């Protein structure tokens, strides 16, 4: 019985092999016949073929290229940066086929930012003199402080495409802000300084005039590798990895005086320099049939560096009453988020964007932070946050 089964199985296999070989030969013969017929018809019926008219509909973004009109550069419907375009996209003619295939990107940003959480209270008016003086003076009037407003800055950068999905670039940003304030009172009101060292003779002195100024400056330099990891018909997303250098400077000056020649000055200087890594995400979404887009950018920098600070107090008769200097290593975290809208030219080589940005320097030492440490003689645990927010306008050229 088993021998019959084996014989039957061998027979079936043999029949299948012969049938397969016959079908293959028949198919090859049909191909040769079809090719021959096609060549003959092509030779006898050759006629000029007009080029199809270019479609002038707006397209989405793919890889590092950006939005553009349909053209003759890369008319495939697949995408090496995510392969998100399928047959449905091709039927809708929304896959990128670009006339502008840039290798370089150059951009410049106009920054209009305001520092926050950086104000310094330097004087308070109160009703005096009072004898005996209370531990906390009775305030009368506005608290005198230096608080910043919006100031302009800039950021410039460039990038070179390494391939369809990756690029290498560098950027530099700088912001200089300054603010000043003054206050004058008439008797019986007097001013009490909030920044003078409490152990000095002038700590409880009464003043009629006070003025102060503060300058905050930061500089950021970045080198980044950018790669697109998600790309579709009208959207793309990229991640960034790179190195960053950061500098933060805070200078404070204050002067207190009366009708006499007596005058007291308190100054502080705080500087940070550090370098580290940068991580980021960027994405954008194109509107159909137009050049408008929305975008978002998020970055995180972790800078290992050193803070150095100095507090000095002097008067007309003694120019060096207090001179406190402090220095310590820190890891400062920089986090920023930017959201906005933009427009891309028909060929994708010109882009204009504008948005709102929020940025923070965490684990920093601020002016108020340091003055309080000097007055309390406690330099442990100094940690604060300096934030910036405002408008960002970018112009970008790709070629």
C-alpha positions in Angstrom: 0.0 0.0 0.0 2.8 2.4 0.9 4.6 1.6 -2.4 1.5 2.7 -4.4 1.4 6.0 -2.5 5.0 6.7 -3.2 4.6 5.9 -6.9 1.5 8.1 -7.1 3.4 11.0 -5.4 6.3 10.8 -7.8 4.0 10.8 -10.8 2.3 14.0 -9.6 5.6 15.8 -9.0 6.8 14.8 -12.5 3.6 16.2 -14.1 3.9 19.5 -12.2 7.5 19.9 -13.3 6.7 19.3 -17.0 3.7 21.6 -16.8 5.8 24.4 -15.2 8.5 24.2 -17.8 5.9 24.3 -20.6 4.3 27.4 -19.3 7.6 29.1 -18.9 8.6 28.4 -22.5 5.2 29.6 -23.7 5.6 32.9 -21.8 9.0 33.5 -23.2 7.7 32.9 -26.7 4.9 35.3 -26.2 7.3 38.0 -25.0 9.5 37.6 -28.1 6.4 37.8 -30.3 5.1 40.9 -28.5 8.4 42.7 -28.6 8.8 41.9 -32.3 5.3 43.2 -33.0 5.8 46.3 -30.9 9.1 47.1 -32.7 7.5 46.7 -36.1 4.6 49.0 -35.2 7.0 51.5 -33.7 9.1 51.7 -36.9 6.1 52.1 -39.1 3.9 54.4 -37.0 6.6 56.6 -35.4 5.2 60.1 -34.6 6.4 63.0 -32.5 5.1 63.0 -28.9 4.4 66.4 -27.3 5.7 66.9 -23.8 3.0 67.1 -21.1 2.3 70.5 -19.7 3.7 71.1 -16.3 1.2 70.9 -13.4 1.3 74.1 -11.4 -0.2 72.9 -8.2 1.4 73.4 -4.9 3.3 70.5 -3.4 4.3 69.4 0.1 7.7 68.9 1.6 10.0 65.9 1.3 13.2 65.4 3.1 15.4 68.5 3.2 14.0 70.0 0.0 11.0 72.0 1.1 7.8 73.0 -0.7 7.9 73.5 -4.5 6.0 73.4 -7.7 5.8 70.1 -9.6 8.8 69.9 -11.9 11.4 67.5 -13.3 13.5 66.9 -10.2 12.7 63.6 -8.4 9.3 62.5 -9.8 9.1 59.3 -7.7 6.2 58.7 -5.4 8.2 56.9 -2.8 10.3 58.7 -0.2 13.6 57.5 1.3 12.9 59.6 4.4 9.8 57.6 5.5 8.2 56.3 2.3 5.0 57.8 3.4 3.5 58.5 -0.1 1.5 55.7 -1.5 -0.6 55.1 -4.6 -3.3 57.3 -3.3 -0.9 60.2 -3.0 0.3 59.6 -6.6 -3.2 59.7 -7.9 -3.8 63.0 -6.2 -0.5 64.3 -7.6 0.6 65.5 -4.2 4.0 63.8 -3.9 6.9 66.2 -4.3 8.4 66.6 -7.7 10.6 69.6 -7.4 12.1 72.2 -9.8 14.4 73.5 -7.1 16.8 70.9 -5.7 19.0 72.9 -3.3 22.2 71.9 -1.8 22.7 74.9 0.5 20.4 76.7 2.9 21.2 80.1 4.3 18.9 81.9 6.8 18.8 84.9 9.1 16.5 85.5 12.0 15.3 88.7 13.6 14.7 88.2 17.3 12.6 90.4 19.4 12.8 89.0 22.9 12.2 90.0 26.5 14.1 88.6 29.5 11.8 87.5 32.4 12.4 86.4 36.0 15.5 88.7 35.9 14.2 91.9 37.6 16.2 93.4 40.4 14.5 95.4 43.2 17.0 98.0 44.3 15.1 100.6 46.5 11.8 101.0 48.4 10.4 104.4 49.5 8.9 104.6 53.0 7.6 107.1 55.5 10.5 108.1 57.7 12.6 108.7 59.5 10.9 106.7 62.2 12.4 106.2 65.6 12.8 103.5 66.7 12.8 102.0 63.2 10.7 98.9 62.7 12.2 95.7 61.4 10.3 96.1 58.2 9.9 99.7 57.0 6.4 100.9 56.1 6.4 101.2 52.3 5.0 104.3 50.6 5.0 104.4 46.8 6.2 102.2 44.0 8.9 99.6 44.5 11.9 100.7 42.5 13.2 97.9 40.3 15.0 97.2 37.0 12.9 95.2 34.7 13.5 94.5 31.0 11.4 95.1 28.0 11.7 93.6 24.5 15.0 94.2 22.7 16.2 93.1 19.2 18.6 90.3 18.6 19.6 88.1 15.7 20.4 84.5 14.6 22.2 83.5 11.4 23.0 80.0 10.1 23.6 77.8 7.1 23.3 74.1 6.2 24.5 71.8 3.5 22.5 68.8 2.4 24.4 65.5 2.6 21.7 63.6 0.8 17.9 63.7 0.4 17.3 63.2 4.1 20.3 64.6 6.0 22.1 67.9 6.3 25.0 69.4 8.3 24.8 73.0 9.5 25.9 75.7 12.0 24.2 78.7 13.6 25.0 81.7 15.8 22.6 83.7 17.9 23.1 86.8 20.0 20.8 89.0 22.2 21.8 92.2 24.1 19.2 93.7 26.4 19.5 96.6 28.8 17.2 98.4 31.2 17.5 101.3 33.6 15.3 102.9 36.3 15.5 105.8 38.7 13.5 107.1 41.6 13.5 110.4 43.6 11.4 111.2 46.7 10.9 114.3 48.8 10.8 114.5 52.6 9.3 113.2 54.7 9.6 110.1 52.4 13.0 108.5 52.1 14.5 105.6 50.2 15.9 102.4 51.7 18.4 100.4 49.6 17.6 96.7 49.0 21.0 95.8 47.6 23.5 97.3 50.1 25.3 94.8 52.4 23.3 94.7 55.7 26.5 94.7 57.9 27.8 98.0 56.5 27.2 101.5 58.0 25.1 102.7 55.2 22.7 99.7 55.3 20.1 101.7 57.2 21.0 105.1 55.6 18.2 107.2 54.2 18.4 108.3 50.6 16.5 110.7 48.4 17.7 109.6 45.0 18.5 106.2 43.5 19.1 104.8 40.1 20.0 101.4 38.7 20.7 99.7 35.3 21.1 96.1 34.2 22.4 94.5 31.0 21.8 90.9 30.0 23.6 89.3 27.1 23.6 85.8 25.7 25.4 84.1 22.8 24.8 80.7 21.4 26.8 78.8 18.8 25.6 75.4 17.4 26.8 72.7 15.1 24.0 70.3 14.1 23.3 67.2 12.1 19.7 67.1 10.9 17.9 64.1 9.5 14.3 63.8 8.3 12.7 60.7 9.8 9.0 61.3 8.7 7.9 62.7 5.4 4.5 62.7 3.7 2.5 64.4 1.0 2.5 67.8 2.8 4.4 67.2 6.0 7.8 66.3 7.4 9.6 65.9 10.7 13.3 66.0 11.5 15.5 65.4 14.5 18.7 67.3 15.3 21.9 66.2 17.1 24.8 68.5 17.7 27.2 70.4 19.9 26.5 73.8 21.5 28.4 76.6 23.2 26.6 79.2 25.4 27.5 82.4 27.1 25.3 84.3 29.6 26.3 87.7 31.1 24.5 89.8 33.6 25.8 93.2 34.7 24.1 95.3 37.4 24.9 98.9 38.5 23.2 101.0 41.2 23.8 104.4 42.8 22.3 106.0 45.9 22.7 109.6 46.9 21.3 112.5 49.0 21.5 116.2 48.8 25.0 116.0 50.3 28.1 114.7 48.6 27.6 111.2 50.2 27.1 108.6 47.5 26.9 104.7 47.6 27.4 102.3 44.7 26.6 98.6 44.5 27.7 96.6 41.4 27.5 93.0 40.4 28.9 91.0 37.4 27.8 87.4 36.7 29.1 85.4 33.7 28.6 81.8 32.5 30.5 80.0 29.8 29.8 76.3 28.9 29.5 73.8 26.1 27.7 70.5 25.6 25.2 68.6 23.5 22.1 69.8 21.6 19.0 67.7 20.8 16.0 68.9 18.8 12.9 68.2 16.8 11.4 70.2 13.9 8.3 69.7 11.9 6.1 71.5 9.4 2.7 71.0 7.6 1.9 72.5 4.2 -1.5 73.8 3.3 -2.9 72.3 0.1 -2.8 74.3 -3.1 -0.9 77.2 -1.6 2.5 78.1 -0.2 1.4 78.6 3.4 2.6 76.4 6.2 2.7 75.9 10.0 5.9 74.8 11.8 7.2 73.9 15.2 10.7 73.7 16.7 11.9 72.4 20.0 15.4 72.3 21.3 17.3 71.2 24.4 20.9 72.0 25.2 22.8 70.7 28.2 25.9 72.9 28.8 28.6 72.0 31.3 30.4 75.2 32.4 31.3 77.6 35.1 29.6 80.6 36.7 31.7 83.4 38.1 30.2 86.3 40.1 31.4 89.4 41.8 29.7 91.8 44.2 31.3 95.2 45.1 30.1 98.0 47.3 31.8 101.4 47.7 31.1 105.0 48.7 32.5 108.4 48.1 34.8 108.1 51.1 35.6 104.4 50.9 35.6 103.0 47.3 36.0 99.3 48.5 33.7 98.5 51.4 32.7 95.0 50.1 34.3 92.8 47.5 32.7 89.3 47.3 33.8 86.9 44.6 32.3 83.5 43.8 32.9 80.8 41.2 31.5 77.3 40.8 30.8 74.7 38.1 27.3 74.1 36.8 25.3 72.1 34.2 22.8 74.6 32.7 19.8 73.3 30.7 18.5 75.4 27.9 15.0 74.6 26.6 13.2 76.5 23.9 10.0 76.1 21.9 8.9 77.9 18.8 5.6 77.8 16.9 4.6 79.8 13.9 3.4 80.1 10.3 5.2 80.7 7.1 5.2 80.9 3.3 7.3 79.2 0.6 7.9 80.4 -2.9 6.6 78.3 -5.9 10.0 76.7 -6.4 10.7 76.3 -2.7 13.9 78.3 -2.8 12.6 81.2 -0.8 10.9 80.8 2.6 9.6 83.4 5.1 8.4 82.3 8.6 7.4 84.0 11.8 6.4 82.8 15.2 6.5 83.0 18.9 9.4 81.6 20.9 9.9 80.7 24.6 13.4 79.9 26.0 14.7 79.2 29.4 18.1 78.9 31.1 17.7 76.5 34.0 20.0 76.1 37.0 21.4 79.5 36.5 22.6 82.2 38.9 20.7 85.5 38.6 21.5 88.9 39.9 18.9 88.9 42.6 20.0 85.4 43.5 23.6 86.4 44.0 22.8 89.7 45.9 20.6 87.7 48.3 23.4 85.2 48.9 25.9 88.0 49.7 23.5 89.7 52.1 22.8 86.4 53.9 26.3 85.1 53.7 24.9 81.9 52.3 26.2 80.8 48.9 24.8 77.3 48.9 21.8 76.4 46.8 21.9 79.3 44.4 19.8 78.2 41.5 17.3 80.1 39.4 15.8 80.4 35.9 16.2 83.1 33.3 13.6 83.0 30.6 13.2 84.8 27.2 10.1 85.1 25.1 9.1 87.0 22.0 8.8 87.1 18.2 11.1 85.4 15.7 11.0 86.3 12.0 13.1 84.2 9.5 14.1 84.7 5.9 15.7 81.6 4.2 17.2 81.1 0.8 17.9 77.6 -0.7 20.2 77.1 -3.7 
